[in-house]
Amino acid sequence: MNVHHTFALGLLVTTLSAGPTLANSPDQYRETQLGLYVDAQDAYALMQDDDSAVLIDVRDPIEIKFTGFATPTDIHVPWLLADREHFNAEAQTWPMTQNTDFADQVRAQLEAQHVAEDDPIIVMCRSGSTRSAPAADAIHEMGYSEVYSVTDGFEGSQLKDGDSAGVRAVSGWRNGGLPWSYNVDSDVAWQPEL
């Protein structure tokens, strides 16, 4: 299934159709309750066309430190956090744990920015496959009616072949030439409750 986006009457319309796939392509994203999806290019276009559109990054701060940050991000609240205290030797990495304060932290940020329940909210993670969709569902459950999941995320899909196979260098915010930086705006950066 491929995701197709078009602008009709000022609204973003998403349809699904069969087609070829890439590793971690949009076909592998998780579906949302609302069924609203944009790729990074369409997310940026929506933000340019609608001043009320809000971009929320739900990646772990450590991940952002090493991969970069979309400069027009309005809110940063991680959906999952790296558990630095419990190394998983079998997986050879640190596990990710749910940010139990996600809903409260996002709600506080949305209210502080006076986001209306029908304003477009765009949720982005690394690749669109595991975090943006459940985060979008949680935001929808708060009463927001236009919550989009970015299907190719910040880093996009993995190359399937060649010396760089597995590197996230296809599509996504960073690979699409959209505005990003390694510097994170201190007014947007997530800060855990101390």
N, C-alpha and C positions, 0 to 999 in steps of 0.2 A: 504494500500500500504506500503511495506517495501522498504527501500533503500539498495541496495547492491553495494559494491564497490570492484573492482578488479584492480590490476596493470597489464597492458598489454603494452608491448613494451615501458616501462618506463613512460607511461601515466596513469593517474587515470581515470578509466571508471566507470560511475555510471549508474545503471539501476533501474527501478521501477518495483515492483511486488506486488501482493495482499498478505495479511497476517494479523496476529493478531496485535493489537495495545496496547500501554501503554498510560497512561495519558501524554499528551504533548510529544508523541513519534515523530519520524521523519515524520510520515504521516501528522502531523499538522504544519510542517514548511511551510513557504511561499515559493512559487516557485520563481525562478529568471529568468531574461531574457535569460541568457546563459544556464541555466539548469545544472550548475556544482555544485555538492554537495559532501562533505566528512563528515564522522563522526570525532570525536576528535582523535581517534586512527589513522585513515588514514591521517588526517591533519598533525599529528606529523611525521608519516612515510614519507609523501611527503616532509616535511621540512628536514628530515634526508637525503633523497635521492637527493634533489635538493637545492644546496646552494643559488640559486637565489629566492627561495620561501620566501614570506613575510607574517607574521601573524599580522593582525590588530584586536585589541579588540575595539568594539564599545559600550561598556557598560559605564554607568555613573560612575564617580570616587567614589561616595559615595557607590555604590553597590560593587565596587572592594575592597574598604576599609574593608568591612565586609565579603566578600566571597573569596577573593584571586585573584591572577593574574597568568596567565601562564608565566613562566619565559622566554621562548624564544620569547615573544611578541616583535615585531619590532616597531609597531606604536600603539598608543592609542589615538583615537579620538572618543568621544561619538556621537552616532546617535541621541539619545534623552538625555535630561537633566532633572533632578528633579527640578520642580518649587517650591522652598522653600517659596515663598511669597504667595502662594495661596493654602491653605489646602482645600481639597475636603471632606466636612463633610459626604456627602452621601456615598462616596467610602471609607471613613476613611483612606485617604492617600493623598500624594501630587501628583499632576498630572505630567505627563512627557510632555515636550515640545521639538519640533524639534530644534536641533542644527543648526541654520541657516548658520553657517560658516563651516559646515561639509565638503562640497566639496572643498572649498579653503584650509582648514586645512589638509585634506588628500592629496590633490594634492601637497601641499608644502612639506609634509613629504616624499611622494613617490619620488618627484624630488630630495630632499636633500639626499635620500638614493640611487639615481641613479637606480631606478626600471624601467626596460624596459617594454614596452607595452605588451610584450608576456611572461613576468615572471609570475609564479604562485602567486596569491594573495589570501590569506585565511582570511575570515572575520568571526569573532566569537562574539556572544553575550551570554546571560545567557543560553538560552535553544534552540536556533535555530528557534524559532517560529515567532518572530515579528521584530527584528532589523537587524540581519545579512543579510537577503535577500534584503530588500530595500537598505541597505548600499552597498551591492555587486552590485546592479543595478546602483547605483549612481557612483560607481567606474568604472563600465563597460562603462557608458556614458561618462566618461573622456577619453576613448580610450583604456582602458586595456582589453585584450581579454581572459584572463584566470583567472577569479575571482570566487572563490569557497565560498559557504556558509556552515558553520559547522552546521550540522543538529541537533546535540545534545548539542551544546554550551559548555560553561564552567562548568555549574552545572548539566546538564543532565536532565533526566525526573523525574517526581514525583513518589514516591511509591504509589501504589493504595490501599494497605491494611495494617492492623496492627496499632500499636500504633503510628508509624511514618508516617502514610498516609499523603501525601501532601508534604513531605520533598523531596527535589531534591537529591536523593541518587542512581540513576540508570544512568549509562553511563555518558557521558560528560567528559571534560578534567580532572576536579578535581577527579571525582570518578573512572576514568580510570587508575589512577596511573601514570599519566604523570607529568612532572616537573611543579610545581607551588609553590607559596609562598604568604604570606600576605605582604611581602615587595615588593614595586614597584620600579623598576629602575627609578631613577630621570631623566635619559636621555630619557626615553620612556614615562613617565607619562604626560598625557594631562595637559596643562596649558592654561586656558582661556586667550584670548586677554584682556589686561587691558587698 
